Amino acid sequence: MNEFNRKRLISLKHAFSGLAYVFRTQKNTRVYLVFTILVLAFAFFLNVSWLEWIILLLLIGLVWAAECINTAIEAGIDLVTQDFHPIAKIAKDTSAAGVLMLALTAALIGLYIFGRHIYLIIFSGG
């Protein structure tokens, strides 16, 4: 294996290590995992279009990425200080708010996509 590929594999190993850390330490990841599975199941059973699949997968990926970034920000702040500091609180709270805003936006878009399909099933007979 050449040096370039070896370094890519090492980088990939670090990324998966970070993802494992997020799963181990962040309680919200269990909620995100349940919603991810539910969204994928609904998308499959409601036979959403390829564009709707892309939108749903993009939103799932963005929420997971935001949670990873939020965890990194919180860890960085914890590295600098374990003491309460109002600016550290602002940084942690606003980082979490970013994840919340993205998750709410994803939920609204998901409700629109699924709601439209469910409406059509109910009122047009399938």
Backbone hydrogen bonds, N-H to C=O, Kabsch-Sander energy under -0.5 kcal/mol:
donor,donor_aa,acceptor,acceptor_aa,energy
6,R,2,N,-2.2
7,K,3,E,-2.4
8,R,4,F,-1.8
9,L,5,N,-2.3
10,I,6,R,-2.0
11,S,7,K,-2.4
12,L,8,R,-2.5
13,K,9,L,-2.3
14,H,10,I,-2.1
15,A,11,S,-2.2
16,F,12,L,-2.4
17,S,13,K,-2.0
18,G,14,H,-2.2
19,L,15,A,-2.2
20,A,16,F,-2.4
21,Y,17,S,-2.0
22,V,18,G,-2.2
23,F,19,L,-2.3
24,R,20,A,-2.5
25,T,21,Y,-2.3
26,Q,22,V,-2.2
27,K,25,T,-0.6
29,T,26,Q,-1.3
30,R,27,K,-1.2
31,V,27,K,-0.8
32,Y,28,N,-2.7
33,L,29,T,-2.4
34,V,30,R,-2.1
35,F,31,V,-2.5
36,T,32,Y,-2.6
37,I,33,L,-2.4
38,L,34,V,-2.5
39,V,35,F,-2.9
40,L,36,T,-2.4
41,A,37,I,-2.4
42,F,38,L,-3.0
43,A,39,V,-2.7
44,F,40,L,-2.0
45,F,41,A,-2.9
46,L,42,F,-2.7
47,N,44,F,-0.8
48,V,43,A,-1.9
53,W,49,S,-2.4
54,I,50,W,-2.1
55,I,51,L,-2.4
56,L,52,E,-2.8
57,L,53,W,-3.0
58,L,54,I,-2.5
59,L,55,I,-2.5
60,I,56,L,-2.5
61,G,57,L,-2.5
62,L,58,L,-2.4
63,V,59,L,-2.4
64,W,60,I,-2.3
65,A,61,G,-2.6
66,A,62,L,-2.7
67,E,63,V,-2.2
68,C,64,W,-2.1
69,I,65,A,-2.6
70,N,66,A,-2.8
71,T,67,E,-2.3
72,A,68,C,-2.2
73,I,69,I,-2.5
74,E,70,N,-2.5
75,A,71,T,-2.5
76,G,72,A,-2.5
77,I,73,I,-2.3
78,D,74,E,-2.5
79,L,75,A,-1.8
80,V,76,G,-1.4
81,T,77,I,-2.5
89,K,85,H,-2.4
90,I,86,P,-2.0
91,A,87,I,-2.4
92,K,88,A,-2.5
93,D,89,K,-3.1
94,T,90,I,-2.8
95,S,91,A,-1.8
96,A,92,K,-2.3
97,A,93,D,-2.3
98,G,94,T,-1.8
99,V,95,S,-1.4
100,L,96,A,-2.4
101,M,97,A,-2.9
102,L,98,G,-2.1
103,A,99,V,-2.8
104,L,100,L,-2.7
105,T,101,M,-2.3
106,A,102,L,-2.7
107,A,103,A,-2.3
108,L,104,L,-2.5
109,I,105,T,-2.4
110,G,106,A,-2.7
111,L,107,A,-2.7
112,Y,108,L,-2.1
113,I,109,I,-2.7
114,F,110,G,-3.0
115,G,111,L,-2.7
116,R,112,Y,-2.2
117,H,113,I,-1.5
118,I,114,F,-2.8
119,Y,115,G,-2.7
120,L,116,R,-2.2
121,I,117,H,-2.1
122,I,118,I,-2.5
123,F,119,Y,-2.9
124,S,120,L,-1.6
125,G,121,I,-0.6
126,G,120,L,-0.9
